[in-house]
């Protein structure tokens, strides 16, 4: 889910950059309106689109995640002062990053945003009740006493009673455009997005861009029916006070007046500039390449609220989500079967070096010397146990003393058993270079093995082995 949200944010940001740089200053207002309404929806859909033609073929190397290996030791340091434990900052951090905390934070934000939305609706209803209502053609006109406010909401136009008749005429022409073009629907759409994605600042940016664009549309159509000079004077004559409601079309928005006048004086854009909208083609293509090549596997239904409440790791949530999707689907396609073969379903439930679940389901996994002539599952377990025992035996724990290391240190080792059975391509990443070098040395000392096979052909198999080096003072 986090990866999906990050993709939405990235896509929306890219769409907004394209709009601000290339499209915002053009007078193709209706095209821009479609762009601002369509691209947020596209950002939600694109992460689900996987074009198989873009995806690379499954390589002949199958990555297998080995279970975490724990190596314990002790240093020769002398402790001069008694240990004082004030509390574990890591525990607090773990609490803050727990899925259940984020889940309830999102719920709280949705509730608060929804209440604010209801309050804004209530404010409009209250204004409508206090004013004098009149039916004019296909819209309602509400005259508000003792104010010079002017705005519209769906098919209702609100006008302050203290406005002059000339101003009322110009404002009505402007606000009638908002009513006819159903501009309130656009703003309500973004208001609903603000409720569900209250944490996303880009939704607020989108809503402001749409509100500004709607004023350009209304001004462009209204000014064709009145004197331009009078219309400018109405905009500049005074600063009007309007209730700050994000989804109403207010005529006197002081922060927008300068931009509206600049756009009114701007010449119409040449039609050749409509080709700028073709920029969407490469932008969307880049997004499709990314979403098609991403290796993250997410089921349609995702992790359940129960999983989140129980604080299960993100990996376990995804594994269970994939399992749930397979149960719903009933079978898998050849492409999905190949993808599943890449996964290594290794779970260490009791903290020991034993595993109860098998490797990724390739036809024949590499065989450790001495593990031959056994069943498939026994061969895999024998392989796992021998790798672990070899590393435990060979790893030099005095490395910690030499470099004054203590506490829990984790090293990630990646290596390959190639199609001849030899160990190669050994890489390590850890908190200290000495630990990385020791891990590489130990893995390289592993014996030659019987290579893995897929479709009757010897293939290289990549392994990832996390080693936890725990030093107790």
C-alpha positions as CSV (number, residue, x, y, z in Angstrom):
1,X,0.0,0.0,0.0
2,X,2.8,2.4,0.8
3,X,4.4,1.8,-2.6
4,X,1.1,2.5,-4.2
5,X,0.7,5.8,-2.4
6,X,4.2,6.8,-3.3
7,X,3.5,6.1,-7.0
8,X,0.3,8.2,-6.8
9,X,2.2,11.2,-5.3
10,X,5.0,10.9,-7.8
11,X,2.6,10.7,-10.8
12,X,0.5,13.7,-9.6
13,X,3.6,15.8,-9.0
14,X,4.8,15.0,-12.6
15,X,1.4,15.9,-14.0
16,X,1.4,19.2,-12.1
17,X,4.9,20.1,-13.2
18,X,3.8,19.5,-16.9
19,X,0.7,21.7,-16.3
20,X,2.6,24.6,-14.6
21,X,5.5,24.7,-17.0
22,X,3.7,24.1,-20.4
23,X,-0.1,24.6,-20.1
24,X,-1.1,27.0,-17.3
25,X,-0.5,30.2,-19.4
26,X,-2.4,29.0,-22.4
27,X,-5.9,30.1,-23.1
28,X,-7.2,26.6,-23.9
29,X,-9.2,26.7,-20.7
30,X,-11.6,23.7,-21.4
31,X,-8.6,21.5,-22.4
32,X,-6.8,22.5,-19.2
33,X,-10.0,21.7,-17.2
34,X,-10.1,18.2,-18.7
35,X,-6.3,17.8,-18.0
36,X,-6.7,18.8,-14.3
37,X,-9.7,16.5,-13.8
38,X,-8.3,13.5,-15.7
39,X,-4.7,13.4,-14.4
40,X,-5.5,12.8,-10.7
41,X,-7.7,9.9,-11.8
42,X,-4.9,8.6,-14.0
43,X,-2.5,8.7,-11.1
44,X,-4.8,6.2,-9.2
45,X,-5.2,3.9,-12.2
46,X,-1.6,3.8,-13.7
47,X,0.0,1.8,-10.9
48,X,-2.4,-1.1,-11.6
49,X,-1.5,-1.2,-15.4
50,X,1.1,-3.8,-16.2
51,X,2.0,-4.2,-19.9
52,X,3.6,-7.6,-20.3
53,X,5.3,-6.5,-23.5
54,X,7.3,-4.0,-21.5
55,X,8.3,-6.4,-18.8
56,X,11.6,-8.1,-19.2
57,X,11.7,-11.9,-19.5
58,X,12.4,-13.9,-16.4
59,X,16.2,-14.3,-16.3
60,X,17.9,-17.6,-15.8
61,X,18.9,-16.7,-12.3
62,X,16.5,-17.4,-9.5
63,X,17.0,-15.3,-6.3
64,X,16.4,-17.3,-3.1
65,X,16.2,-15.6,0.3
66,X,18.0,-17.6,2.9
67,X,16.8,-17.4,6.6
68,X,18.5,-14.9,8.9
69,X,21.6,-16.3,10.5
70,X,22.4,-15.3,14.1
71,X,26.0,-15.3,15.3
72,X,26.6,-14.5,19.0
73,X,29.8,-13.5,20.7
74,X,31.2,-11.3,23.5
75,X,33.8,-8.5,23.6
76,X,36.5,-8.1,26.2
77,X,35.5,-4.6,27.1
78,X,35.4,-3.7,30.8
79,X,32.2,-1.9,32.0
80,X,33.2,0.7,34.5
81,X,29.8,2.1,35.3
82,X,26.5,0.3,36.0
83,X,24.1,0.1,33.1
84,X,21.1,2.5,33.4
85,X,18.1,1.8,31.2
86,X,15.9,4.8,30.7
87,X,13.8,3.3,27.9
88,X,14.4,2.1,24.4
89,X,14.1,4.8,21.7
90,X,14.0,2.0,19.1
91,X,10.8,0.7,20.8
92,X,9.2,4.1,20.4
93,X,10.2,4.3,16.8
94,X,8.8,0.8,16.2
95,X,5.5,2.0,17.7
96,X,5.4,5.0,15.4
97,X,6.1,3.0,12.3
98,X,3.7,0.2,13.1
99,X,1.0,-0.3,10.5
100,X,-1.8,-0.1,13.0
101,X,-0.6,3.4,14.1
102,X,-0.7,4.6,10.5
103,X,-4.1,3.0,9.9
104,X,-5.7,4.8,12.8
105,X,-3.9,8.0,12.0
106,X,-5.5,7.8,8.5
107,X,-8.9,7.1,10.0
108,X,-8.5,10.2,12.3
109,X,-7.6,12.4,9.4
110,X,-10.5,11.2,7.3
111,X,-12.9,11.9,10.2
112,X,-11.6,15.4,10.8
113,X,-11.6,16.2,7.1
114,X,-15.2,14.9,6.7
115,X,-16.3,17.0,9.7
116,X,-14.8,20.1,8.1
117,X,-16.6,19.4,4.9
118,X,-19.9,19.0,6.7
119,X,-19.2,22.3,8.5
120,X,-18.7,24.1,5.2
121,X,-21.9,22.6,3.8
122,X,-23.7,23.7,6.9
123,X,-22.3,27.3,6.5
124,X,-23.7,27.5,3.0
125,X,-27.1,26.1,4.1
126,X,-27.2,28.7,6.9
127,X,-26.4,31.5,4.4
128,X,-29.2,30.3,2.1
129,X,-31.7,30.4,5.0
130,X,-30.8,33.9,6.0
131,X,-31.1,35.4,2.5
132,X,-34.0,36.2,0.3
133,X,-34.5,33.5,-2.3
134,X,-35.7,34.2,-5.9
135,X,-36.0,31.8,-8.9
136,X,-34.4,33.3,-12.0
137,X,-34.5,31.1,-15.2
138,X,-32.6,27.9,-14.4
139,X,-30.9,28.9,-11.1
140,X,-31.7,30.2,-7.7
141,X,-30.7,33.7,-6.6
142,X,-30.2,34.4,-2.9
143,X,-29.8,38.0,-1.7
144,X,-27.7,38.2,1.4
145,X,-28.4,41.2,3.7
146,X,-25.7,43.5,5.0
147,X,-22.9,42.1,2.9
148,X,-21.1,42.5,-0.4
149,X,-20.3,38.8,-0.8
150,X,-20.7,37.1,-4.2
151,X,-20.3,33.4,-5.0
152,X,-22.1,30.4,-6.5
153,X,-22.7,26.8,-5.4
154,X,-24.2,24.4,-7.9
155,X,-27.4,26.1,-9.2
156,X,-27.5,28.8,-6.5
157,X,-26.0,32.2,-6.8
158,X,-25.4,34.3,-3.7
159,X,-25.3,38.1,-4.0
160,X,-24.7,40.7,-1.2
161,X,-27.5,43.2,-1.0
162,X,-25.1,46.1,-0.7
163,X,-23.7,45.6,-4.2
164,X,-24.6,48.1,-6.8
165,X,-26.9,47.1,-9.6
166,X,-24.1,47.4,-12.2
167,X,-21.9,45.1,-10.2
168,X,-24.8,42.7,-9.7
169,X,-25.3,42.5,-13.5
170,X,-21.6,41.7,-14.1
171,X,-21.4,39.2,-11.3
172,X,-24.5,37.4,-12.5
173,X,-23.1,37.0,-15.9
174,X,-19.9,35.6,-14.4
175,X,-21.6,33.3,-11.9
176,X,-24.1,32.0,-14.4
177,X,-21.2,30.5,-16.3
178,X,-20.1,28.6,-13.2
179,X,-23.6,27.3,-12.9
180,X,-24.0,26.2,-16.5
181,X,-20.5,24.6,-16.6
182,X,-21.2,22.6,-13.4
183,X,-18.0,24.0,-11.9
184,X,-19.1,23.1,-8.4
185,X,-18.8,19.4,-9.3
186,X,-15.1,19.8,-10.1
187,X,-14.4,21.4,-6.7
188,X,-16.5,18.8,-4.8
189,X,-14.5,16.1,-6.6
190,X,-11.3,17.5,-5.2
191,X,-13.0,18.0,-1.8
192,X,-13.7,14.3,-1.6
193,X,-10.1,13.6,-2.6
194,X,-9.0,15.9,0.3
195,X,-11.1,13.8,2.7
196,X,-9.7,10.4,1.6
197,X,-6.1,11.7,0.9
198,X,-5.9,14.5,3.5
199,X,-2.2,13.8,3.9
200,X,-1.5,14.5,0.2
201,X,-0.6,18.2,-0.4
202,X,-0.9,17.8,-4.2
203,X,-4.6,17.4,-4.0
204,X,-4.8,20.9,-2.5
205,X,-2.6,22.2,-5.3
206,X,-4.9,20.6,-7.9
207,X,-8.0,22.2,-6.3
208,X,-6.4,25.7,-6.4
209,X,-5.4,25.2,-10.0
210,X,-8.9,24.2,-10.9
211,X,-10.5,27.1,-9.0
212,X,-8.3,29.6,-10.8
213,X,-9.0,28.0,-14.2
214,X,-12.8,28.2,-13.5
215,X,-12.5,31.9,-13.0
216,X,-10.7,32.3,-16.3
217,X,-13.4,30.3,-18.0
218,X,-16.2,32.4,-16.5
219,X,-14.4,35.7,-17.1
220,X,-13.8,34.8,-20.8
221,X,-17.5,34.1,-21.4
222,X,-18.9,37.0,-19.3
223,X,-16.7,39.7,-20.8
224,X,-18.1,38.9,-24.2
225,X,-21.4,40.3,-23.1
226,X,-20.3,43.4,-21.2
227,X,-18.0,46.4,-21.5
228,X,-14.4,45.3,-20.7
229,X,-13.6,48.6,-18.9
230,X,-16.5,48.2,-16.5
231,X,-15.7,44.6,-15.8
232,X,-12.1,45.5,-14.9
233,X,-13.3,48.3,-12.7
234,X,-15.6,45.9,-10.8
235,X,-12.6,43.6,-10.2
236,X,-10.4,46.4,-8.9
237,X,-12.9,48.7,-7.2
238,X,-12.5,47.3,-3.7
239,X,-11.3,44.3,-1.6
240,X,-14.3,42.1,-0.8
241,X,-14.6,39.7,2.1
242,X,-15.8,36.2,1.4
243,X,-16.1,33.2,3.6
244,X,-13.1,30.9,3.1
245,X,-14.9,27.8,1.6
246,X,-12.7,25.8,-0.8
247,X,-15.5,24.5,-3.0
248,X,-17.6,27.6,-3.8
249,X,-17.0,29.8,-6.9
250,X,-16.4,33.2,-5.3
251,X,-16.4,36.2,-7.6
252,X,-14.3,38.5,-5.4
253,X,-11.3,36.4,-4.5
254,X,-8.6,39.0,-4.0
255,X,-5.7,36.7,-4.4
256,X,-6.9,35.7,-7.9
257,X,-7.9,39.1,-9.2
258,X,-4.5,40.0,-10.6
259,X,-4.2,36.7,-12.4
260,X,-7.7,37.0,-13.8
261,X,-7.0,40.5,-15.2
262,X,-3.7,39.3,-16.8
263,X,-5.5,36.4,-18.4
264,X,-8.3,38.6,-19.7
265,X,-5.8,40.9,-21.4
266,X,-3.9,37.9,-22.8
267,X,-4.3,37.1,-26.5
268,X,-5.8,33.8,-27.4
269,X,-3.2,31.1,-27.7
270,X,-2.4,29.8,-31.2
271,X,-3.9,26.4,-32.1
272,X,-0.5,25.1,-32.8
273,X,0.2,25.2,-29.1
274,X,-2.4,22.6,-28.5
275,X,0.4,20.2,-29.5
276,X,1.7,20.7,-26.0
277,X,-0.9,18.3,-24.8
278,X,0.9,15.5,-26.7
279,X,3.5,15.8,-23.9
280,X,1.1,13.5,-22.0
281,X,2.1,10.6,-24.4
282,X,5.8,10.4,-23.3
283,X,4.9,11.2,-19.6
284,X,2.3,8.4,-19.4
285,X,4.7,6.1,-21.3
286,X,7.4,6.6,-18.7
287,X,4.9,5.9,-16.0
288,X,3.8,2.7,-17.7
289,X,7.4,1.5,-18.1
290,X,7.9,2.0,-14.4
291,X,4.7,0.3,-13.3
292,X,5.2,-2.6,-15.7
293,X,8.7,-3.3,-14.6
294,X,8.2,-2.9,-10.9
295,X,8.8,-6.2,-9.1
296,X,6.5,-5.5,-6.2
297,X,3.6,-8.0,-6.0
298,X,0.4,-6.7,-4.5
299,X,-2.9,-8.6,-4.5
300,X,-6.0,-6.6,-5.4
301,X,-7.4,-6.8,-1.9
302,X,-4.2,-6.1,-0.1
303,X,-3.5,-6.8,3.6
304,X,-6.5,-7.1,5.9
305,X,-7.1,-4.7,8.8
306,X,-6.5,-7.7,11.1
307,X,-3.0,-8.1,9.7
308,X,-2.3,-4.4,10.3
309,X,-3.8,-4.6,13.8
310,X,-1.5,-7.6,14.7
311,X,1.5,-5.6,13.5
312,X,2.6,-8.2,10.9
313,X,5.6,-7.3,8.8
314,X,5.0,-5.8,5.4
315,X,6.5,-8.9,3.7
316,X,4.2,-11.2,5.6
317,X,1.2,-9.0,4.6
318,X,2.2,-9.2,1.0
319,X,2.8,-13.0,1.1
320,X,-0.7,-13.5,2.7
321,X,-2.2,-11.1,0.2
322,X,-0.8,-13.1,-2.7
323,X,-2.0,-16.3,-1.2
324,X,-5.5,-14.9,-0.8
325,X,-5.6,-13.7,-4.4
326,X,-4.6,-17.1,-5.7
327,X,-7.4,-18.7,-3.6
328,X,-9.9,-16.3,-5.1
329,X,-8.5,-16.7,-8.7
330,X,-8.4,-20.5,-8.4
331,X,-5.5,-20.9,-10.8
332,X,-2.4,-19.0,-12.1
333,X,-1.3,-18.1,-15.6
334,X,2.0,-19.3,-16.9
335,X,3.5,-15.8,-16.4
336,X,2.2,-15.7,-12.8
337,X,3.6,-19.2,-12.2
338,X,7.1,-18.1,-13.4
339,X,6.8,-15.0,-11.1
340,X,5.9,-17.2,-8.2
341,X,8.9,-19.4,-8.8
342,X,11.1,-16.4,-8.1
343,X,9.8,-16.0,-4.6
344,X,11.5,-17.6,-1.7
345,X,9.0,-18.5,1.0
346,X,11.3,-18.9,4.0
347,X,9.7,-18.2,7.4
348,X,11.6,-18.3,10.7
349,X,8.9,-18.5,13.3
350,X,10.8,-19.6,16.4
351,X,14.0,-17.6,16.0
352,X,16.2,-20.7,15.5
353,X,18.3,-21.6,12.4
354,X,15.8,-24.1,11.2
355,X,13.1,-23.5,8.6
356,X,9.9,-25.3,8.0
357,X,9.0,-23.9,4.6
358,X,10.6,-24.8,1.3
359,X,12.6,-22.7,-1.1
360,X,11.2,-21.0,-4.2
361,X,9.7,-23.6,-6.4
362,X,12.3,-24.1,-9.1
363,X,12.5,-27.6,-10.5
364,X,15.9,-28.6,-9.0
365,X,17.6,-26.4,-6.4
366,X,21.4,-26.6,-6.0
367,X,22.5,-29.6,-3.9
368,X,25.0,-29.2,-1.1
369,X,27.7,-32.0,-1.0
370,X,26.3,-34.8,1.1
371,X,22.7,-33.9,0.5
372,X,22.3,-36.1,-2.6
373,X,19.8,-38.9,-3.0
374,X,17.1,-37.4,-0.8
375,X,13.6,-36.2,-1.4
376,X,13.2,-32.7,-2.8
377,X,12.1,-31.2,0.5
378,X,14.8,-33.0,2.4
379,X,17.4,-31.8,-0.1
380,X,16.3,-28.2,0.4
381,X,16.4,-28.4,4.2
382,X,19.8,-30.2,4.1
383,X,21.1,-27.4,1.8
384,X,19.9,-24.7,4.2
385,X,21.2,-26.4,7.3
386,X,24.7,-27.0,5.8
387,X,25.0,-23.4,4.6
388,X,24.1,-22.2,8.1
389,X,26.5,-24.6,9.9
390,X,29.3,-23.7,7.5
391,X,28.9,-20.0,8.1
392,X,28.6,-20.4,11.9
393,X,31.7,-22.5,11.9
394,X,33.9,-20.4,9.7
395,X,32.9,-16.9,10.8
396,X,35.6,-15.2,12.9
397,X,33.8,-13.4,15.8
398,X,37.0,-11.8,17.0
399,X,36.6,-9.3,14.2
400,X,34.3,-7.4,16.6
401,X,37.1,-7.1,19.2
402,X,39.6,-5.7,16.7
403,X,37.3,-3.0,15.6
404,X,35.5,-2.2,18.9
405,X,32.1,-3.3,17.6
406,X,29.3,-4.2,20.0
407,X,25.5,-4.8,19.9
408,X,23.6,-6.2,17.1
409,X,25.1,-5.8,13.6
410,X,23.4,-7.0,10.5
411,X,25.2,-8.0,7.3
412,X,23.5,-8.7,4.0
413,X,25.4,-11.2,1.8
414,X,24.4,-11.9,-1.8
415,X,26.1,-14.7,-3.8
416,X,25.5,-17.0,-6.7
417,X,25.8,-20.7,-7.3
418,X,26.5,-20.6,-11.1
419,X,25.5,-23.2,-13.7
420,X,28.7,-25.2,-12.8
421,X,28.0,-25.3,-9.1
422,X,30.7,-22.8,-8.1
423,X,30.3,-19.9,-5.6
424,X,30.6,-16.5,-7.3
425,X,29.5,-12.9,-7.4
426,X,29.7,-12.6,-3.6
427,X,28.7,-9.2,-2.4
428,X,28.1,-7.9,1.2
429,X,26.7,-4.9,2.8
430,X,27.1,-4.2,6.5
431,X,27.8,-1.6,9.2
432,X,31.6,-2.0,9.0
433,X,34.0,-3.0,6.2
434,X,35.7,-5.6,8.3
435,X,32.4,-7.5,8.8
436,X,31.7,-7.3,5.1
437,X,35.1,-8.7,4.2
438,X,34.7,-11.5,6.8
439,X,31.3,-12.4,5.4
440,X,32.6,-12.5,1.8
441,X,35.5,-14.7,2.9
442,X,33.3,-17.2,4.7
443,X,30.8,-17.5,1.8
444,X,33.6,-17.9,-0.7
445,X,34.9,-20.8,1.3
446,X,31.7,-22.8,0.7
447,X,32.3,-26.0,-1.4
448,X,31.3,-26.6,-5.0
449,X,27.8,-27.8,-5.3
450,X,25.5,-29.5,-7.8
451,X,24.0,-26.6,-9.8
452,X,20.2,-25.9,-9.9
453,X,18.1,-26.8,-13.0
454,X,15.1,-25.3,-14.7
455,X,13.5,-26.9,-17.7
456,X,16.3,-29.5,-17.8
457,X,19.0,-26.8,-18.1
458,X,21.7,-25.9,-15.5
459,X,21.0,-22.3,-14.3
460,X,22.7,-19.9,-12.0
461,X,20.8,-19.3,-8.7
462,X,21.2,-16.1,-6.7
463,X,20.9,-16.3,-2.9
464,X,20.5,-13.6,-0.3
465,X,21.8,-14.4,3.2
466,X,21.2,-12.0,6.1
467,X,23.7,-12.5,9.0
468,X,23.0,-11.0,12.4
469,X,26.2,-10.5,14.3
470,X,25.3,-10.0,17.9
471,X,28.0,-8.9,20.3
472,X,27.2,-8.9,24.0
473,X,29.3,-6.7,26.3
